[in-house]
Amino acid sequence: MRCTIFYFGNVQGVGFRWNVRNIVCEFKISGFVRNLDDGSVEILMEGRETDIQEAMREIDLRMKGFWTKKHLEKREGEPHYHDFSIEL
């Protein structure tokens, strides 16, 4: 499964990407996290649906004081990434 999540709110300059990477690396998930020009953060995750759901739940809980809204897009497909990274 491939999933892209956009988090909106006070999500840049607060360690959001670093925390996301640490959370996601606890699971067998590949992809990336990056800041976008509009002030939001984009996370692309590839892996088993159960791992992605658990990672999203942990991100939502750990970072709940920073994000105010999120948008989720799910897609089926083969993985394109080999690890999970912070993109600049």
N, C-alpha and C positions, 0 to 999 in steps of 0.2 A: 504494500500500500504506500502511496505517496500523499502527503498532507502538507499544505501550506497554511500557516496561521499568521495573521497580522494583528499585532497588539498596538493599541492606541492609548495615549495618556502620557504620564511622566515616565517614559520608558527609555529615554536616552540620557547618558551621563550619570546613571545610577547603578551601574554594574549589571544591568539586565542581561546583556549578551553573555557575560562571563558566567552568571548564575545559570542561564539556560544551557550553556555548554556543559557545565558541571552536572546538571540534572540529566541531560540527554545521554551523557557518556556512561551513566549507570545502566543503560539499556543497550540492546543491539540495534542501534538506529544510526543511519548515516544522513548527511545533508549539511545544512549550514544555518547560521543566524547572522543577520546583518541589519544595520540601521538604514532607514530610507530617508530621502530628502524631505518628506512631509512630516518628519518627527516620529514616525511609527517604527516598529521593529518587525521584520519578516523572518519567520522560521520555516524552513523546508525540512521535513523529516521523511525518511524512507525506512521501512521495516515492517515488522509484524504489527497488525492493527492493535493487538493488546498492549504491546510495548509503547506504541505511539500514544494510546489513550492514557496509560499510566504516566508517561512523561508529561503530557499536557495537564493532567490533573495536578501533578507535583509543581509544574511551572505556575499554574493558576494559583495554587495555595501559597507557594513561597514568595511570589511576586505580587500578591493581591493588593498591596498598598500602592502600587505604581501604575497598574493598567486600569483603564475605565471601560474599555470596549475591546472586543476581539472579533475577527472575521476568519472563518475556517473554510478551506476548500479541500475536498478529498478527491483523489484520483487513483485509479488502479494503474499498475504498470511495473515494469522492471526497474530496479534501482540504478541510478546513474552515478552515485557517490560511493566512495569506499570508507570514509570516516566522517566525523562531524567536526565542523570548523567554524570559527568566527571569521566572517568576511569583512573586509574593510571597505 
